[in-house]
């Protein structure tokens, strides 16, 4: 088991209980045209759902752990104004959140997950399994990196210079939310590093993509660039496998 088990064991709740446990929120991010959806207090993996505006409507990437009635109403309002929300996708299982709920409520035309991760999609129906590269909308392209999971994929927003990086990266922040360190790993909690072969595949995918902002399933961070990631991977390739964070100042 690569991930840490809950301290007090697993707890299963009904939809009604989930509604009673959390309050939903949505807010604009530091990147124009990208809206963050989430819940409070922490619930499940506490993931975030990113909704990205494109010329062809809205694309949802990753999902919040639950969507309240107010959150669903806001998504419907945004979809009505921006040309629909026809595409939902995720980097891998840790970003799925309540994707199943959005498929049931919003009936998007496309639900996309990497073809090598289909075994993790029992709660919803994938309508477009992605191979190594897939354009989801104008300026938004999904690229398989593998590594963290076999089908793990990142979404590159060429217009805004954002890499929705899934768990291919972990960003350490200071108390002000400023990025201070970067790491790449097979499993963060267990500190299992990526192999050199996985890192080389990752480098081949990410190096050509230009970005100055990354969005994990948990936060959007400005100031992490293509050069930072390339230098991190090159550093990891130069020695024994390592999952420890590296200070951005050293990259």
C-alpha positions in Angstrom: 0.0 0.0 0.0 1.7 3.2 -1.1 -0.6 5.7 0.6 -1.0 6.4 4.3 -4.1 4.8 5.8 -6.5 7.1 7.8 -5.4 7.4 11.4 -8.7 6.1 12.7 -9.6 3.8 9.8 -11.9 4.4 6.9 -15.3 6.1 7.4 -18.1 5.9 4.8 -20.8 8.5 4.7 -24.0 9.0 2.8 -24.7 11.9 0.4 -26.9 13.5 3.1 -24.1 13.2 5.7 -21.6 14.7 3.3 -23.9 17.7 2.7 -24.1 18.1 6.5 -20.3 17.8 7.0 -19.0 20.3 4.6 -19.6 23.8 3.1 -18.7 24.3 -0.5 -16.8 27.3 -1.9 -15.6 28.6 -5.2 -13.3 31.5 -6.0 -11.2 32.9 -8.8 -7.5 32.1 -8.7 -4.5 34.2 -9.4 -4.8 33.1 -13.0 -7.6 34.7 -15.0 -10.1 32.2 -16.3 -9.4 29.5 -13.8 -11.8 29.0 -10.9 -11.2 26.9 -7.8 -13.9 24.7 -6.2 -13.4 23.1 -2.8 -15.0 22.2 0.5 -14.4 23.1 4.2 -13.5 21.7 6.6 -11.1 19.0 5.2 -13.0 16.1 3.6 -11.5 13.0 2.0 -8.2 13.9 0.3 -9.3 17.6 0.4 -8.7 17.9 -3.4 -9.6 21.0 -5.5 -11.6 21.1 -8.7 -10.2 23.5 -11.4 -12.6 24.9 -14.0 -10.8 26.4 -17.0 -12.4 28.8 -19.5 -11.7 28.0 -23.2 -13.0 29.3 -26.5 -15.1 26.1 -26.7 -16.6 26.4 -23.2 -15.4 25.1 -19.8 -13.1 22.2 -19.0 -13.1 20.7 -15.5 -9.8 19.2 -14.4 -9.6 17.3 -11.1 -12.6 17.6 -8.7 -13.5 18.7 -5.2 -14.2 15.8 -2.8 -17.9 16.8 -2.7 -20.2 19.2 -4.5 -23.0 20.9 -2.5 -26.2 22.1 -4.1 -24.7 25.7 -4.2 -21.5 24.5 -5.9 -23.6 22.6 -8.6 -25.8 25.7 -9.1 -22.7 27.8 -9.7 -21.2 25.3 -12.1 -24.5 25.3 -14.1 -24.5 29.1 -14.1 -20.9 29.3 -15.3 -21.7 26.7 -18.0 -24.7 28.7 -19.2 -22.6 31.9 -19.5 -19.4 30.3 -21.0 -20.7 27.9 -23.5 -21.2 24.7 -21.5 -19.1 22.3 -19.4 -18.7 19.4 -21.8 -15.3 18.1 -20.6 -14.2 16.6 -17.3 -10.8 15.1 -16.9 -8.3 14.2 -14.1 -4.6 13.5 -13.8 -5.1 10.3 -11.8 -7.1 8.7 -9.0 -5.9 11.2 -6.3 -7.6 14.0 -8.3 -10.9 12.2 -9.0 -12.7 13.5 -5.9 -16.4 13.6 -6.7 -16.0 13.4 -10.4 -18.7 10.7 -10.4 -21.1 13.2 -8.9 -20.4 15.8 -11.6 -20.9 13.2 -14.3 -24.3 12.3 -12.8 -25.4 15.9 -12.3 -24.0 17.7 -15.3 -23.8 15.0 -17.9 -20.7 16.2 -19.7 -20.0 14.9 -23.2 -16.5 13.8 -22.4 -15.1 12.2 -19.2 -11.4 11.6 -19.8 -8.8 9.6 -17.8 -5.5 8.0 -19.0 -6.2 4.6 -20.6 -3.6 3.0 -18.3 -5.6 4.1 -15.2 -9.0 2.8 -16.2 -8.9 0.2 -13.3 -9.4 3.1 -10.9 -12.6 4.4 -12.5 -15.3 2.2 -11.1 -17.4 5.1 -9.7 -17.9 6.8 -13.1 -17.9 6.0 -16.8 -14.9 7.1 -18.9 -16.1 8.2 -22.3 -12.7 9.1 -23.8 -9.7 7.1 -22.6 -6.6 9.2 -23.3 -3.5 7.9 -24.9 -0.1 9.8 -24.6 -1.4 13.1 -25.9 -4.9 14.4 -26.3 -6.2 18.0 -26.9 -9.3 18.4 -24.7 -10.1 22.0 -25.9 -8.3 24.7 -27.8 -5.1 25.5 -25.9 -5.6 22.6 -23.4 -3.7 19.4 -24.0 -3.4 16.3 -21.9 0.1 14.7 -21.8 0.8 11.3 -20.1 3.8 11.4 -17.8 3.3 8.1 -16.1 5.5 7.7 -13.0 3.2 8.4 -10.0 0.6 6.2 -11.7 1.0 4.4 -15.1 -1.7 6.6 -16.7 -0.8 9.8 -14.7 -1.3 12.8 -17.0 -0.7 16.6 -16.8 -2.8 19.2 -18.5 -1.0 22.1 -20.2 -2.7 25.4 -20.7 -0.6 27.0 -23.4 -2.5 30.3 -23.3 -2.0 31.0 -19.6 1.2 29.2 -19.1 -0.2 26.8 -16.5 0.7 23.1 -15.9 -2.1 21.3 -14.1 0.5 18.8 -12.9 -1.5 16.3 -10.8 0.9 14.6 -8.4 3.9 14.6 -10.7 5.2 17.4 -8.4 4.8 18.4 -4.8 5.3 22.0 -4.0 6.3 23.1 -0.5 5.0 26.5 0.5 5.9 28.9 3.3 3.4 30.6 5.6 2.7 33.2 3.0 1.9 30.7 0.3 5.2 31.3 -1.6 6.8 28.2 -3.2 10.1 27.3 -1.5 10.8 23.7 -2.5 9.9 21.1 -5.1 9.9 17.3 -5.2 8.9 14.5 -7.4 7.9 11.1 -6.1 6.2 7.7 -6.6 4.5 8.1 -3.1 4.9 11.2 -1.0 3.9 9.7 2.4 6.0 6.6 2.0 8.9 8.7 0.4 9.2 6.3 -2.5 11.1 8.0 -5.3 10.6 7.7 -9.1 13.0 5.5 -11.0 15.5 7.0 -13.4 13.5 5.5 -16.3 10.3 7.2 -15.1 12.2 10.5 -14.6 13.5 10.4 -18.2 10.0 9.9 -19.5 8.8 12.7 -17.4 11.5 15.0 -18.6 10.8 14.2 -22.2 7.2 15.2 -21.7 7.5 18.3 -19.5 10.7 20.0 -21.0 8.9 21.3 -24.1 6.0 22.7 -22.2 6.2 26.4 -21.2 4.7 27.4 -17.9 5.3 29.7 -14.9 2.4 28.3 -12.8 1.5 24.8 -11.6 -1.7 23.5 -10.2 -1.7 20.3 -8.2 -4.9 18.6 -7.0 -4.6 20.7 -3.9 -3.3 24.2 -4.7 -2.4 26.6 -7.6 1.0 28.1 -7.3 2.6 30.9 -9.3 6.4 31.0 -9.7 7.1 27.4 -10.4 8.4 27.3 -14.0 9.5 24.8 -16.7 13.1 25.6 -15.9 12.6 24.7 -12.2 11.1 21.3 -13.1 13.7 20.5 -15.7 16.5 21.3 -13.3 14.8 19.2 -10.5 14.5 16.2 -12.8 18.1 16.6 -14.1 19.3 16.7 -10.5 17.4 13.6 -9.6 18.8 11.8 -12.6 22.4 12.7 -11.5 22.3 10.6 -8.4 20.5 7.8 -6.5 16.7 8.0 -6.5 15.4 10.6 -4.0 12.0 11.9 -3.0 13.2 14.7 -0.7 12.2 18.3 -1.5 14.8 20.5 -3.2 14.9 24.2 -2.4 13.8 26.4 -5.3 16.8 28.6 -4.7 19.0 25.6 -5.6 17.2 25.0 -8.9 
